[in-house]
Amino acid sequence: MAFKIARQYHHQNGEPTRHKFISRHRAYHGNSMGALGATGQAARKIKYEPLGVGFSHVPPPYCYRCPFGRNKDGCGLECATIYEEVIRWEGPETVAAVIMEPVITGGGMIVPPPDYMRTVQEICQRYGVLLIVDEVICGFGRSGQKFGHQNYGIQPDIVTMAKGMTSAYSPLSATAVRADLYDTFREPGPDAHFRHVNTFGGNPVSCRVALTNLEVLERENLVSRAEELGYLLREKLEPLLELSIVGDIRSFGFACGVELIEADGSPAEADKVMKVLASCKRDGILIGKNGDTVPGFANILTISPPFVTTEEELDLIAGSLLVALRSLDAG
Ligand SMILES: Cc1ncc(COP(=O)(O)O)c(C=O)c1O
């Protein structure tokens, strides 16, 4: 939907040649033919290509294994400035939008450097390219703010959202746009309106669930609670870094990724991740993973507990992970 809005907006704004989208390798934006084009995970595309035209990808802001060969002190933010090169190489007059999550979540909890999003937004604005922020996972408190991008002080043109809107008690998604983008769809003319319908669109039950869910989030201050829990979780997981199988721990609000490695630093084999998941499950704890993404990188545990988790439960999570990972370290 966001892609259709972006293309139609440019048409109605006098720039009909802007049709391309730029996203990132390792990012996930959905499974339908359009969204899969933006998704940067080769394993999800097997047997479905070729996908829609007009999608290109840039390297992710993956500091732990910087695609530009930098380390923290020598960071030149090439992962952000590369957008300018790609936009120019593609021809700015052909580029409709950049799409990104505030952090790449399902693709391995890849948290960008602090100035990344702001730099990308400046580049987009310079070239008339819209910035679509995918808040399907980060939105509604998971990041410790209402929306993930608020952690980076930017203002997107289009925002997609879903999961946390109803806390998944009922399916619902939405796409929000800047007011002046919206206004171009109100202009007179036979084709100016947005032509997008769904069988289950505007479902009243889901909308009611969302409203109640948002009331609960506000009443119980669950967004700031998620922020606090995020710090605590991070603190409790930090000791895992002493294990040789743990290469990196990355957190964003109340979501954490633990990157597992082999003795030589290469990504751990997927079966090790499965062993950790199984061990934690025996303790009653469900841990996620970045499966089916890019070849050779099914090595990241993802932890994103409910906002009502107690501190004792965080201890349980950290303890269970420690036991599971220690047994792999030993063997
Ligand atoms: C970051 C992100 N974007 C987009 C989507 C796609 O949403 P849907 O499955 O509702 O199409 C997902 C789904 O998991 C997601 O995690």
The ligand as an ORCA input file, in Angstrom:
! r2SCAN-3c Opt
* xyz 0 1
  C       9.046     -5.226      9.696
  C       7.882     -5.849      8.991
  N       7.370     -5.229      7.931
  C       6.334     -5.737      7.250
  C       5.769     -6.941      7.623
  C       4.677     -7.510      6.801
  O       3.474     -7.419      7.414
  P       2.305     -8.402      6.927
  O       2.717     -9.771      7.319
  O       1.136     -7.885      7.674
  O       2.202     -8.221      5.467
  C       6.268     -7.626      8.729
  C       5.689     -8.912      9.152
  O       6.207     -9.642      9.935
  C       7.362     -7.062      9.428
  O       7.897     -7.688     10.481
*
